[in-house]
Amino acid sequence: MSAQLQALVDRVRRNERDWEATFHECIPTYDPDHPDQPAEDEYMGDYDQKNDDRAHDSRELLLDLTAELEALIRELETGK
């Protein structure tokens, strides 16, 4: 059981690392720590598009993880 939960955690962390890498590769001025604007004006369109893609991908990941957690709960409840 803990291995299955760790796999879920690893999947989320890998997704986050992959998206951060994508932002750094595609947006030369990307700064995730900037309080006001994560990229210079000329790259904000690119940032907005990647951010939209990331939101869609994150939603899909959340739905997948929810289904996996539901399966784990069923296993616990049935004792299998």
MOJOGI-V824343 format. One line per field, one symbol per residue. psi: psi as a letter, one per 40 degrees, with the letter a starting at -180 (. if undefined). burial: I if it has 9 or more other C-alpha atoms within 8 Angstrom, else O. Layout:
# MOJOGI-V824343
psi: ???
burial: ???
This chain:
# MOJOGI-V824343
psi: dddddddddddddddddddddddddegdehgeehddheiideeddddddddddddddddddddddddddddddddddee.
burial: OOOOOOOIOOOIOOOOOOIOOOIIOOIOIIOOOOOOOIIIOOIIOIIOOIOOOIOOOOOOIOOOIOOOOOOIOOIOOOOO
